[in-house]
Amino acid sequence: MRNVNLNILKFLESVDNFCLSLTNIGLEVSYQLSVISYQLSVISYQFTEKTPLSPLPFPPLHNSGSSVCLMQWTGA
């Protein structure tokens, strides 16, 4: 009977170890997904920062009636 109990305990220990390994795999996958998500957000931020929001290097053309004239560039 003692031998049977020992075998049951070993079996339960192996099941416990198996469950722990699955948890570790799940945590690793979750960690990798969070890293990928962070990298994508950094790339997205860098992409939006490169859009030209700064003033143009030349004054804009303004169409007043039939003639085209240059407006004074204020940088705003």
mmJSON file of the N, C-alpha and C atoms, coordinates in Angstrom:
{"data_MODEL":{"atom_site":{
"group_PDB":["ATOM","ATOM","ATOM","ATOM","ATOM","ATOM","ATOM","ATOM","ATOM","ATOM","ATOM","ATOM","ATOM","ATOM","ATOM","ATOM","ATOM","ATOM","ATOM","ATOM","ATOM","ATOM","ATOM","ATOM","ATOM","ATOM","ATOM","ATOM","ATOM","ATOM","ATOM","ATOM","ATOM","ATOM","ATOM","ATOM","ATOM","ATOM","ATOM","ATOM","ATOM","ATOM","ATOM","ATOM","ATOM","ATOM","ATOM","ATOM","ATOM","ATOM","ATOM","ATOM","ATOM","ATOM","ATOM","ATOM","ATOM","ATOM","ATOM","ATOM","ATOM","ATOM","ATOM","ATOM","ATOM","ATOM","ATOM","ATOM","ATOM","ATOM","ATOM","ATOM","ATOM","ATOM","ATOM","ATOM","ATOM","ATOM","ATOM","ATOM","ATOM","ATOM","ATOM","ATOM","ATOM","ATOM","ATOM","ATOM","ATOM","ATOM","ATOM","ATOM","ATOM","ATOM","ATOM","ATOM","ATOM","ATOM","ATOM","ATOM","ATOM","ATOM","ATOM","ATOM","ATOM","ATOM","ATOM","ATOM","ATOM","ATOM","ATOM","ATOM","ATOM","ATOM","ATOM","ATOM","ATOM","ATOM","ATOM","ATOM","ATOM","ATOM","ATOM","ATOM","ATOM","ATOM","ATOM","ATOM","ATOM","ATOM","ATOM","ATOM","ATOM","ATOM","ATOM","ATOM","ATOM","ATOM","ATOM","ATOM","ATOM","ATOM","ATOM","ATOM","ATOM","ATOM","ATOM","ATOM","ATOM","ATOM","ATOM","ATOM","ATOM","ATOM","ATOM","ATOM","ATOM","ATOM","ATOM","ATOM","ATOM","ATOM","ATOM","ATOM","ATOM","ATOM","ATOM","ATOM","ATOM","ATOM","ATOM","ATOM","ATOM","ATOM","ATOM","ATOM","ATOM","ATOM","ATOM","ATOM","ATOM","ATOM","ATOM","ATOM","ATOM","ATOM","ATOM","ATOM","ATOM","ATOM","ATOM","ATOM","ATOM","ATOM","ATOM","ATOM","ATOM","ATOM","ATOM","ATOM","ATOM","ATOM","ATOM","ATOM","ATOM","ATOM","ATOM","ATOM","ATOM","ATOM","ATOM","ATOM","ATOM","ATOM","ATOM","ATOM","ATOM","ATOM","ATOM","ATOM","ATOM","ATOM","ATOM","ATOM","ATOM","ATOM","ATOM","ATOM"],
"id":[1,2,3,4,5,6,7,8,9,10,11,12,13,14,15,16,17,18,19,20,21,22,23,24,25,26,27,28,29,30,31,32,33,34,35,36,37,38,39,40,41,42,43,44,45,46,47,48,49,50,51,52,53,54,55,56,57,58,59,60,61,62,63,64,65,66,67,68,69,70,71,72,73,74,75,76,77,78,79,80,81,82,83,84,85,86,87,88,89,90,91,92,93,94,95,96,97,98,99,100,101,102,103,104,105,106,107,108,109,110,111,112,113,114,115,116,117,118,119,120,121,122,123,124,125,126,127,128,129,130,131,132,133,134,135,136,137,138,139,140,141,142,143,144,145,146,147,148,149,150,151,152,153,154,155,156,157,158,159,160,161,162,163,164,165,166,167,168,169,170,171,172,173,174,175,176,177,178,179,180,181,182,183,184,185,186,187,188,189,190,191,192,193,194,195,196,197,198,199,200,201,202,203,204,205,206,207,208,209,210,211,212,213,214,215,216,217,218,219,220,221,222,223,224,225,226,227,228],
"type_symbol":["N","C","C","N","C","C","N","C","C","N","C","C","N","C","C","N","C","C","N","C","C","N","C","C","N","C","C","N","C","C","N","C","C","N","C","C","N","C","C","N","C","C","N","C","C","N","C","C","N","C","C","N","C","C","N","C","C","N","C","C","N","C","C","N","C","C","N","C","C","N","C","C","N","C","C","N","C","C","N","C","C","N","C","C","N","C","C","N","C","C","N","C","C","N","C","C","N","C","C","N","C","C","N","C","C","N","C","C","N","C","C","N","C","C","N","C","C","N","C","C","N","C","C","N","C","C","N","C","C","N","C","C","N","C","C","N","C","C","N","C","C","N","C","C","N","C","C","N","C","C","N","C","C","N","C","C","N","C","C","N","C","C","N","C","C","N","C","C","N","C","C","N","C","C","N","C","C","N","C","C","N","C","C","N","C","C","N","C","C","N","C","C","N","C","C","N","C","C","N","C","C","N","C","C","N","C","C","N","C","C","N","C","C","N","C","C","N","C","C","N","C","C","N","C","C","N","C","C"],
"label_atom_id":["N","CA","C","N","CA","C","N","CA","C","N","CA","C","N","CA","C","N","CA","C","N","CA","C","N","CA","C","N","CA","C","N","CA","C","N","CA","C","N","CA","C","N","CA","C","N","CA","C","N","CA","C","N","CA","C","N","CA","C","N","CA","C","N","CA","C","N","CA","C","N","CA","C","N","CA","C","N","CA","C","N","CA","C","N","CA","C","N","CA","C","N","CA","C","N","CA","C","N","CA","C","N","CA","C","N","CA","C","N","CA","C","N","CA","C","N","CA","C","N","CA","C","N","CA","C","N","CA","C","N","CA","C","N","CA","C","N","CA","C","N","CA","C","N","CA","C","N","CA","C","N","CA","C","N","CA","C","N","CA","C","N","CA","C","N","CA","C","N","CA","C","N","CA","C","N","CA","C","N","CA","C","N","CA","C","N","CA","C","N","CA","C","N","CA","C","N","CA","C","N","CA","C","N","CA","C","N","CA","C","N","CA","C","N","CA","C","N","CA","C","N","CA","C","N","CA","C","N","CA","C","N","CA","C","N","CA","C","N","CA","C","N","CA","C","N","CA","C","N","CA","C","N","CA","C","N","CA","C","N","CA","C","N","CA","C"],
"label_alt_id":[null,null,null,null,null,null,null,null,null,null,null,null,null,null,null,null,null,null,null,null,null,null,null,null,null,null,null,null,null,null,null,null,null,null,null,null,null,null,null,null,null,null,null,null,null,null,null,null,null,null,null,null,null,null,null,null,null,null,null,null,null,null,null,null,null,null,null,null,null,null,null,null,null,null,null,null,null,null,null,null,null,null,null,null,null,null,null,null,null,null,null,null,null,null,null,null,null,null,null,null,null,null,null,null,null,null,null,null,null,null,null,null,null,null,null,null,null,null,null,null,null,null,null,null,null,null,null,null,null,null,null,null,null,null,null,null,null,null,null,null,null,null,null,null,null,null,null,null,null,null,null,null,null,null,null,null,null,null,null,null,null,null,null,null,null,null,null,null,null,null,null,null,null,null,null,null,null,null,null,null,null,null,null,null,null,null,null,null,null,null,null,null,null,null,null,null,null,null,null,null,null,null,null,null,null,null,null,null,null,null,null,null,null,null,null,null,null,null,null,null,null,null,null,null,null,null,null,null],
"label_comp_id":["MET","MET","MET","ARG","ARG","ARG","ASN","ASN","ASN","VAL","VAL","VAL","ASN","ASN","ASN","LEU","LEU","LEU","ASN","ASN","ASN","ILE","ILE","ILE","LEU","LEU","LEU","LYS","LYS","LYS","PHE","PHE","PHE","LEU","LEU","LEU","GLU","GLU","GLU","SER","SER","SER","VAL","VAL","VAL","ASP","ASP","ASP","ASN","ASN","ASN","PHE","PHE","PHE","CYS","CYS","CYS","LEU","LEU","LEU","SER","SER","SER","LEU","LEU","LEU","THR","THR","THR","ASN","ASN","ASN","ILE","ILE","ILE","GLY","GLY","GLY","LEU","LEU","LEU","GLU","GLU","GLU","VAL","VAL","VAL","SER","SER","SER","TYR","TYR","TYR","GLN","GLN","GLN","LEU","LEU","LEU","SER","SER","SER","VAL","VAL","VAL","ILE","ILE","ILE","SER","SER","SER","TYR","TYR","TYR","GLN","GLN","GLN","LEU","LEU","LEU","SER","SER","SER","VAL","VAL","VAL","ILE","ILE","ILE","SER","SER","SER","TYR","TYR","TYR","GLN","GLN","GLN","PHE","PHE","PHE","THR","THR","THR","GLU","GLU","GLU","LYS","LYS","LYS","THR","THR","THR","PRO","PRO","PRO","LEU","LEU","LEU","SER","SER","SER","PRO","PRO","PRO","LEU","LEU","LEU","PRO","PRO","PRO","PHE","PHE","PHE","PRO","PRO","PRO","PRO","PRO","PRO","LEU","LEU","LEU","HIS","HIS","HIS","ASN","ASN","ASN","SER","SER","SER","GLY","GLY","GLY","SER","SER","SER","SER","SER","SER","VAL","VAL","VAL","CYS","CYS","CYS","LEU","LEU","LEU","MET","MET","MET","GLN","GLN","GLN","TRP","TRP","TRP","THR","THR","THR","GLY","GLY","GLY","ALA","ALA","ALA"],
"label_asym_id":["A","A","A","A","A","A","A","A","A","A","A","A","A","A","A","A","A","A","A","A","A","A","A","A","A","A","A","A","A","A","A","A","A","A","A","A","A","A","A","A","A","A","A","A","A","A","A","A","A","A","A","A","A","A","A","A","A","A","A","A","A","A","A","A","A","A","A","A","A","A","A","A","A","A","A","A","A","A","A","A","A","A","A","A","A","A","A","A","A","A","A","A","A","A","A","A","A","A","A","A","A","A","A","A","A","A","A","A","A","A","A","A","A","A","A","A","A","A","A","A","A","A","A","A","A","A","A","A","A","A","A","A","A","A","A","A","A","A","A","A","A","A","A","A","A","A","A","A","A","A","A","A","A","A","A","A","A","A","A","A","A","A","A","A","A","A","A","A","A","A","A","A","A","A","A","A","A","A","A","A","A","A","A","A","A","A","A","A","A","A","A","A","A","A","A","A","A","A","A","A","A","A","A","A","A","A","A","A","A","A","A","A","A","A","A","A","A","A","A","A","A","A","A","A","A","A","A","A"],
"label_entity_id":["1","1","1","1","1","1","1","1","1","1","1","1","1","1","1","1","1","1","1","1","1","1","1","1","1","1","1","1","1","1","1","1","1","1","1","1","1","1","1","1","1","1","1","1","1","1","1","1","1","1","1","1","1","1","1","1","1","1","1","1","1","1","1","1","1","1","1","1","1","1","1","1","1","1","1","1","1","1","1","1","1","1","1","1","1","1","1","1","1","1","1","1","1","1","1","1","1","1","1","1","1","1","1","1","1","1","1","1","1","1","1","1","1","1","1","1","1","1","1","1","1","1","1","1","1","1","1","1","1","1","1","1","1","1","1","1","1","1","1","1","1","1","1","1","1","1","1","1","1","1","1","1","1","1","1","1","1","1","1","1","1","1","1","1","1","1","1","1","1","1","1","1","1","1","1","1","1","1","1","1","1","1","1","1","1","1","1","1","1","1","1","1","1","1","1","1","1","1","1","1","1","1","1","1","1","1","1","1","1","1","1","1","1","1","1","1","1","1","1","1","1","1","1","1","1","1","1","1"],
"label_seq_id":[1,1,1,2,2,2,3,3,3,4,4,4,5,5,5,6,6,6,7,7,7,8,8,8,9,9,9,10,10,10,11,11,11,12,12,12,13,13,13,14,14,14,15,15,15,16,16,16,17,17,17,18,18,18,19,19,19,20,20,20,21,21,21,22,22,22,23,23,23,24,24,24,25,25,25,26,26,26,27,27,27,28,28,28,29,29,29,30,30,30,31,31,31,32,32,32,33,33,33,34,34,34,35,35,35,36,36,36,37,37,37,38,38,38,39,39,39,40,40,40,41,41,41,42,42,42,43,43,43,44,44,44,45,45,45,46,46,46,47,47,47,48,48,48,49,49,49,50,50,50,51,51,51,52,52,52,53,53,53,54,54,54,55,55,55,56,56,56,57,57,57,58,58,58,59,59,59,60,60,60,61,61,61,62,62,62,63,63,63,64,64,64,65,65,65,66,66,66,67,67,67,68,68,68,69,69,69,70,70,70,71,71,71,72,72,72,73,73,73,74,74,74,75,75,75,76,76,76],
"pdbx_PDB_ins_code":[null,null,null,null,null,null,null,null,null,null,null,null,null,null,null,null,null,null,null,null,null,null,null,null,null,null,null,null,null,null,null,null,null,null,null,null,null,null,null,null,null,null,null,null,null,null,null,null,null,null,null,null,null,null,null,null,null,null,null,null,null,null,null,null,null,null,null,null,null,null,null,null,null,null,null,null,null,null,null,null,null,null,null,null,null,null,null,null,null,null,null,null,null,null,null,null,null,null,null,null,null,null,null,null,null,null,null,null,null,null,null,null,null,null,null,null,null,null,null,null,null,null,null,null,null,null,null,null,null,null,null,null,null,null,null,null,null,null,null,null,null,null,null,null,null,null,null,null,null,null,null,null,null,null,null,null,null,null,null,null,null,null,null,null,null,null,null,null,null,null,null,null,null,null,null,null,null,null,null,null,null,null,null,null,null,null,null,null,null,null,null,null,null,null,null,null,null,null,null,null,null,null,null,null,null,null,null,null,null,null,null,null,null,null,null,null,null,null,null,null,null,null,null,null,null,null,null,null],
"Cartn_x":[0.823,0.0,0.866,1.951,2.854,3.424,3.74,4.294,3.281,2.012,0.958,0.827,0.85,0.76,1.939,3.126,4.307,4.158,3.633,3.425,2.395,1.354,0.338,0.95,1.763,2.414,3.36,4.092,4.994,4.197,3.076,2.229,1.692,1.205,0.682,1.778,2.986,4.107,4.432,4.381,4.658,3.56,2.309,1.216,1.422,1.819,2.079,3.216,4.284,5.409,4.978,4.145,3.639,2.815,1.957,1.138,2.015,3.053,3.974,4.692,5.078,5.764,4.82,3.555,2.576,2.392,2.387,2.265,3.458,4.644,5.849,5.827,5.358,5.249,4.24,3.121,2.104,2.621,3.394,3.969,4.965,5.745,6.728,6.022,4.955,4.2,3.582,3.022,2.433,3.483,4.666,5.754,6.165,6.309,6.708,5.658,4.385,3.326,3.362,3.659,3.734,4.941,6.042,7.22,6.892,6.223,5.842,4.888,3.928,2.989,3.717,4.677,5.456,6.252,6.882,7.678,6.801,5.611,4.703,4.262,4.047,3.649,4.794,6.039,7.194,7.305,7.136,7.205,6.091,4.897,3.77,4.05,4.606,4.93,5.983,7.016,8.064,7.501,6.583,5.988,5.179,4.398,3.584,4.439,5.571,6.454,7.144,7.263,7.949,7.033,5.751,4.855,5.173,5.175,5.605,4.585,4.832,3.991,4.678,5.957,6.711,6.393,6.681,6.412,7.209,6.658,7.347,8.552,9.592,10.787,10.613,9.477,9.236,7.853,7.623,6.309,5.246,4.042,2.974,2.464,1.993,1.379,-0.066,-0.526,-1.904,-2.567,-3.672,-4.385,-5.414,-5.168,-6.157,-6.704,-7.88,-8.493,-7.775,-7.372,-6.724,-5.208,-4.661,-3.203,-2.742,-1.574,-0.988,0.061,-0.044,0.937,1.477,2.638,3.253,2.786,2.354,2.005,3.261,3.345,4.499,4.424,5.53,5.566,5.839,4.931,5.093,5.595,5.574,6.002,4.937,3.764,2.703,1.741],
"Cartn_y":[-1.201,0.0,1.264,1.191,2.349,2.641,1.601,1.749,2.426,2.066,2.668,4.156,4.486,5.89,6.695,6.097,6.77,7.021,6.035,6.2,7.29,7.336,8.379,9.752,9.878,11.15,11.564,10.613,10.919,11.36,10.689,11.06,12.481,12.782,14.123,15.179,14.838,15.767,16.018,14.964,15.15,15.981,15.785,16.601,18.058,18.275,19.63,20.275,19.542,20.066,20.384,19.52,19.752,21.044,21.231,22.449,23.684,23.581,24.704,25.03,24.0,24.261,24.925,24.515,25.172,26.631,26.896,28.272,29.09,28.519,29.236,29.523,28.559,28.775,29.887,29.859,30.895,32.266,32.33,33.614,34.102,33.192,33.58,34.107,33.433,33.89,35.259,35.411,36.695,37.797,37.5,38.481,38.857,37.861,38.143,38.998,38.711,39.515,40.955,41.137,42.508,43.241,42.53,43.148,43.569,42.692,43.007,44.201,44.215,45.334,46.642,46.606,47.807,48.265,47.32,47.685,48.308,47.764,48.338,49.742,49.972,51.317,52.304,51.859,52.731,53.065,52.058,52.281,53.231,53.02,53.889,55.32,55.503,56.836,57.49,56.729,57.285,57.668,56.876,57.166,58.454,58.622,59.832,61.054,60.885,62.017,62.508,61.656,62.041,62.758,62.85,63.581,65.062,65.778,67.185,68.077,68.375,69.299,70.649,70.703,71.945,72.853,74.151,75.083,74.72,75.047,74.802,75.725,75.329,76.17,77.371,77.509,78.634,79.203,80.469,81.055,80.459,80.255,79.683,80.69,80.179,81.022,81.273,82.477,82.824,83.359,82.796,83.204,84.265,85.529,86.583,87.043,86.595,86.937,86.242,87.036,86.451,86.445,87.209,87.258,86.404,85.863,85.05,85.9,86.064,86.865,86.072,86.487,85.847,86.541,85.748,86.308,86.314,87.242,87.268,86.044,85.328,84.09,84.421,84.032,84.318,83.102,81.954,80.733,80.125,80.682,80.144,79.315],
"Cartn_z":[0.0,0.0,0.0,0.737,0.786,-0.594,-1.33,-2.678,-3.608,-3.473,-4.293,-3.962,-2.683,-2.276,-2.815,-2.782,-3.32,-4.81,-5.526,-6.971,-7.258,-6.442,-6.623,-6.371,-5.317,-5.022,-6.149,-6.699,-7.822,-9.042,-9.273,-10.4,-10.222,-9.009,-8.746,-8.871,-8.444,-8.581,-10.047,-10.861,-12.289,-12.958,-12.542,-13.071,-12.667,-11.413,-10.936,-11.726,-11.965,-12.751,-14.179,-14.734,-16.086,-16.128,-15.138,-15.091,-14.922,-14.093,-13.929,-15.229,-15.972,-17.243,-18.241,-18.247,-19.121,-18.722,-17.424,-16.948,-17.395,-17.274,-17.696,-19.19,-19.973,-21.419,-21.693,-20.993,-21.163,-20.793,-19.706,-19.309,-20.34,-20.907,-21.927,-23.175,-23.592,-24.759,-24.475,-23.283,-22.914,-22.916,-22.4,-22.376,-23.797,-24.674,-26.052,-26.759,-26.513,-27.132,-26.632,-25.345,-24.836,-25.412,-25.646,-26.268,-27.694,-28.433,-29.814,-29.837,-28.917,-28.849,-28.569,-27.655,-27.334,-28.556,-29.254,-30.425,-31.505,-31.698,-32.692,-32.293,-30.997,-30.576,-30.769,-30.564,-30.792,-32.274,-33.131,-34.578,-35.007,-34.475,-34.815,-34.376,-33.183,-32.686,-33.572,-33.938,-34.788,-36.15,-36.673,-37.973,-37.916,-36.841,-36.748,-36.461,-35.808,-35.535,-36.806,-37.819,-39.051,-40.035,-39.714,-40.605,-40.495,-41.602,-41.571,-40.878,-39.624,-38.881,-38.73,-39.082,-38.954,-40.139,-40.009,-41.116,-42.365,-43.499,-44.761,-44.875,-45.583,-45.676,-46.602,-47.24,-48.149,-47.852,-48.158,-47.886,-48.805,-48.288,-49.117,-50.141,-51.257,-52.287,-51.902,-52.119,-51.799,-53.063,-53.422,-54.626,-54.247,-54.646,-54.389,-55.739,-56.04,-57.326,-58.463,-59.468,-60.637,-60.515,-59.552,-59.438,-58.258,-58.376,-57.314,-56.623,-55.314,-54.58,-53.393,-52.905,-51.75,-50.482,-49.503,-48.206,-47.343,-46.412,-45.518,-44.616,-44.534,-43.756,-42.301,-41.415,-39.989,-39.229,-39.849,-39.177,-38.287,-38.251,-37.412,-38.215],
"occupancy":[1.0,1.0,1.0,1.0,1.0,1.0,1.0,1.0,1.0,1.0,1.0,1.0,1.0,1.0,1.0,1.0,1.0,1.0,1.0,1.0,1.0,1.0,1.0,1.0,1.0,1.0,1.0,1.0,1.0,1.0,1.0,1.0,1.0,1.0,1.0,1.0,1.0,1.0,1.0,1.0,1.0,1.0,1.0,1.0,1.0,1.0,1.0,1.0,1.0,1.0,1.0,1.0,1.0,1.0,1.0,1.0,1.0,1.0,1.0,1.0,1.0,1.0,1.0,1.0,1.0,1.0,1.0,1.0,1.0,1.0,1.0,1.0,1.0,1.0,1.0,1.0,1.0,1.0,1.0,1.0,1.0,1.0,1.0,1.0,1.0,1.0,1.0,1.0,1.0,1.0,1.0,1.0,1.0,1.0,1.0,1.0,1.0,1.0,1.0,1.0,1.0,1.0,1.0,1.0,1.0,1.0,1.0,1.0,1.0,1.0,1.0,1.0,1.0,1.0,1.0,1.0,1.0,1.0,1.0,1.0,1.0,1.0,1.0,1.0,1.0,1.0,1.0,1.0,1.0,1.0,1.0,1.0,1.0,1.0,1.0,1.0,1.0,1.0,1.0,1.0,1.0,1.0,1.0,1.0,1.0,1.0,1.0,1.0,1.0,1.0,1.0,1.0,1.0,1.0,1.0,1.0,1.0,1.0,1.0,1.0,1.0,1.0,1.0,1.0,1.0,1.0,1.0,1.0,1.0,1.0,1.0,1.0,1.0,1.0,1.0,1.0,1.0,1.0,1.0,1.0,1.0,1.0,1.0,1.0,1.0,1.0,1.0,1.0,1.0,1.0,1.0,1.0,1.0,1.0,1.0,1.0,1.0,1.0,1.0,1.0,1.0,1.0,1.0,1.0,1.0,1.0,1.0,1.0,1.0,1.0,1.0,1.0,1.0,1.0,1.0,1.0,1.0,1.0,1.0,1.0,1.0,1.0,1.0,1.0,1.0,1.0,1.0,1.0],
"B_iso_or_equiv":[0.0,0.0,0.0,0.0,0.0,0.0,0.0,0.0,0.0,0.0,0.0,0.0,0.0,0.0,0.0,0.0,0.0,0.0,0.0,0.0,0.0,0.0,0.0,0.0,0.0,0.0,0.0,0.0,0.0,0.0,0.0,0.0,0.0,0.0,0.0,0.0,0.0,0.0,0.0,0.0,0.0,0.0,0.0,0.0,0.0,0.0,0.0,0.0,0.0,0.0,0.0,0.0,0.0,0.0,0.0,0.0,0.0,0.0,0.0,0.0,0.0,0.0,0.0,0.0,0.0,0.0,0.0,0.0,0.0,0.0,0.0,0.0,0.0,0.0,0.0,0.0,0.0,0.0,0.0,0.0,0.0,0.0,0.0,0.0,0.0,0.0,0.0,0.0,0.0,0.0,0.0,0.0,0.0,0.0,0.0,0.0,0.0,0.0,0.0,0.0,0.0,0.0,0.0,0.0,0.0,0.0,0.0,0.0,0.0,0.0,0.0,0.0,0.0,0.0,0.0,0.0,0.0,0.0,0.0,0.0,0.0,0.0,0.0,0.0,0.0,0.0,0.0,0.0,0.0,0.0,0.0,0.0,0.0,0.0,0.0,0.0,0.0,0.0,0.0,0.0,0.0,0.0,0.0,0.0,0.0,0.0,0.0,0.0,0.0,0.0,0.0,0.0,0.0,0.0,0.0,0.0,0.0,0.0,0.0,0.0,0.0,0.0,0.0,0.0,0.0,0.0,0.0,0.0,0.0,0.0,0.0,0.0,0.0,0.0,0.0,0.0,0.0,0.0,0.0,0.0,0.0,0.0,0.0,0.0,0.0,0.0,0.0,0.0,0.0,0.0,0.0,0.0,0.0,0.0,0.0,0.0,0.0,0.0,0.0,0.0,0.0,0.0,0.0,0.0,0.0,0.0,0.0,0.0,0.0,0.0,0.0,0.0,0.0,0.0,0.0,0.0,0.0,0.0,0.0,0.0,0.0,0.0,0.0,0.0,0.0,0.0,0.0,0.0],
"pdbx_formal_charge":[null,null,null,null,null,null,null,null,null,null,null,null,null,null,null,null,null,null,null,null,null,null,null,null,null,null,null,null,null,null,null,null,null,null,null,null,null,null,null,null,null,null,null,null,null,null,null,null,null,null,null,null,null,null,null,null,null,null,null,null,null,null,null,null,null,null,null,null,null,null,null,null,null,null,null,null,null,null,null,null,null,null,null,null,null,null,null,null,null,null,null,null,null,null,null,null,null,null,null,null,null,null,null,null,null,null,null,null,null,null,null,null,null,null,null,null,null,null,null,null,null,null,null,null,null,null,null,null,null,null,null,null,null,null,null,null,null,null,null,null,null,null,null,null,null,null,null,null,null,null,null,null,null,null,null,null,null,null,null,null,null,null,null,null,null,null,null,null,null,null,null,null,null,null,null,null,null,null,null,null,null,null,null,null,null,null,null,null,null,null,null,null,null,null,null,null,null,null,null,null,null,null,null,null,null,null,null,null,null,null,null,null,null,null,null,null,null,null,null,null,null,null,null,null,null,null,null,null],
"auth_seq_id":[1,1,1,2,2,2,3,3,3,4,4,4,5,5,5,6,6,6,7,7,7,8,8,8,9,9,9,10,10,10,11,11,11,12,12,12,13,13,13,14,14,14,15,15,15,16,16,16,17,17,17,18,18,18,19,19,19,20,20,20,21,21,21,22,22,22,23,23,23,24,24,24,25,25,25,26,26,26,27,27,27,28,28,28,29,29,29,30,30,30,31,31,31,32,32,32,33,33,33,34,34,34,35,35,35,36,36,36,37,37,37,38,38,38,39,39,39,40,40,40,41,41,41,42,42,42,43,43,43,44,44,44,45,45,45,46,46,46,47,47,47,48,48,48,49,49,49,50,50,50,51,51,51,52,52,52,53,53,53,54,54,54,55,55,55,56,56,56,57,57,57,58,58,58,59,59,59,60,60,60,61,61,61,62,62,62,63,63,63,64,64,64,65,65,65,66,66,66,67,67,67,68,68,68,69,69,69,70,70,70,71,71,71,72,72,72,73,73,73,74,74,74,75,75,75,76,76,76],
"auth_comp_id":["MET","MET","MET","ARG","ARG","ARG","ASN","ASN","ASN","VAL","VAL","VAL","ASN","ASN","ASN","LEU","LEU","LEU","ASN","ASN","ASN","ILE","ILE","ILE","LEU","LEU","LEU","LYS","LYS","LYS","PHE","PHE","PHE","LEU","LEU","LEU","GLU","GLU","GLU","SER","SER","SER","VAL","VAL","VAL","ASP","ASP","ASP","ASN","ASN","ASN","PHE","PHE","PHE","CYS","CYS","CYS","LEU","LEU","LEU","SER","SER","SER","LEU","LEU","LEU","THR","THR","THR","ASN","ASN","ASN","ILE","ILE","ILE","GLY","GLY","GLY","LEU","LEU","LEU","GLU","GLU","GLU","VAL","VAL","VAL","SER","SER","SER","TYR","TYR","TYR","GLN","GLN","GLN","LEU","LEU","LEU","SER","SER","SER","VAL","VAL","VAL","ILE","ILE","ILE","SER","SER","SER","TYR","TYR","TYR","GLN","GLN","GLN","LEU","LEU","LEU","SER","SER","SER","VAL","VAL","VAL","ILE","ILE","ILE","SER","SER","SER","TYR","TYR","TYR","GLN","GLN","GLN","PHE","PHE","PHE","THR","THR","THR","GLU","GLU","GLU","LYS","LYS","LYS","THR","THR","THR","PRO","PRO","PRO","LEU","LEU","LEU","SER","SER","SER","PRO","PRO","PRO","LEU","LEU","LEU","PRO","PRO","PRO","PHE","PHE","PHE","PRO","PRO","PRO","PRO","PRO","PRO","LEU","LEU","LEU","HIS","HIS","HIS","ASN","ASN","ASN","SER","SER","SER","GLY","GLY","GLY","SER","SER","SER","SER","SER","SER","VAL","VAL","VAL","CYS","CYS","CYS","LEU","LEU","LEU","MET","MET","MET","GLN","GLN","GLN","TRP","TRP","TRP","THR","THR","THR","GLY","GLY","GLY","ALA","ALA","ALA"],
"auth_asym_id":["A","A","A","A","A","A","A","A","A","A","A","A","A","A","A","A","A","A","A","A","A","A","A","A","A","A","A","A","A","A","A","A","A","A","A","A","A","A","A","A","A","A","A","A","A","A","A","A","A","A","A","A","A","A","A","A","A","A","A","A","A","A","A","A","A","A","A","A","A","A","A","A","A","A","A","A","A","A","A","A","A","A","A","A","A","A","A","A","A","A","A","A","A","A","A","A","A","A","A","A","A","A","A","A","A","A","A","A","A","A","A","A","A","A","A","A","A","A","A","A","A","A","A","A","A","A","A","A","A","A","A","A","A","A","A","A","A","A","A","A","A","A","A","A","A","A","A","A","A","A","A","A","A","A","A","A","A","A","A","A","A","A","A","A","A","A","A","A","A","A","A","A","A","A","A","A","A","A","A","A","A","A","A","A","A","A","A","A","A","A","A","A","A","A","A","A","A","A","A","A","A","A","A","A","A","A","A","A","A","A","A","A","A","A","A","A","A","A","A","A","A","A","A","A","A","A","A","A"],
"auth_atom_id":["N","CA","C","N","CA","C","N","CA","C","N","CA","C","N","CA","C","N","CA","C","N","CA","C","N","CA","C","N","CA","C","N","CA","C","N","CA","C","N","CA","C","N","CA","C","N","CA","C","N","CA","C","N","CA","C","N","CA","C","N","CA","C","N","CA","C","N","CA","C","N","CA","C","N","CA","C","N","CA","C","N","CA","C","N","CA","C","N","CA","C","N","CA","C","N","CA","C","N","CA","C","N","CA","C","N","CA","C","N","CA","C","N","CA","C","N","CA","C","N","CA","C","N","CA","C","N","CA","C","N","CA","C","N","CA","C","N","CA","C","N","CA","C","N","CA","C","N","CA","C","N","CA","C","N","CA","C","N","CA","C","N","CA","C","N","CA","C","N","CA","C","N","CA","C","N","CA","C","N","CA","C","N","CA","C","N","CA","C","N","CA","C","N","CA","C","N","CA","C","N","CA","C","N","CA","C","N","CA","C","N","CA","C","N","CA","C","N","CA","C","N","CA","C","N","CA","C","N","CA","C","N","CA","C","N","CA","C","N","CA","C","N","CA","C","N","CA","C","N","CA","C","N","CA","C","N","CA","C","N","CA","C","N","CA","C"],
"pdbx_PDB_model_num":[1,1,1,1,1,1,1,1,1,1,1,1,1,1,1,1,1,1,1,1,1,1,1,1,1,1,1,1,1,1,1,1,1,1,1,1,1,1,1,1,1,1,1,1,1,1,1,1,1,1,1,1,1,1,1,1,1,1,1,1,1,1,1,1,1,1,1,1,1,1,1,1,1,1,1,1,1,1,1,1,1,1,1,1,1,1,1,1,1,1,1,1,1,1,1,1,1,1,1,1,1,1,1,1,1,1,1,1,1,1,1,1,1,1,1,1,1,1,1,1,1,1,1,1,1,1,1,1,1,1,1,1,1,1,1,1,1,1,1,1,1,1,1,1,1,1,1,1,1,1,1,1,1,1,1,1,1,1,1,1,1,1,1,1,1,1,1,1,1,1,1,1,1,1,1,1,1,1,1,1,1,1,1,1,1,1,1,1,1,1,1,1,1,1,1,1,1,1,1,1,1,1,1,1,1,1,1,1,1,1,1,1,1,1,1,1,1,1,1,1,1,1,1,1,1,1,1,1]
}}}
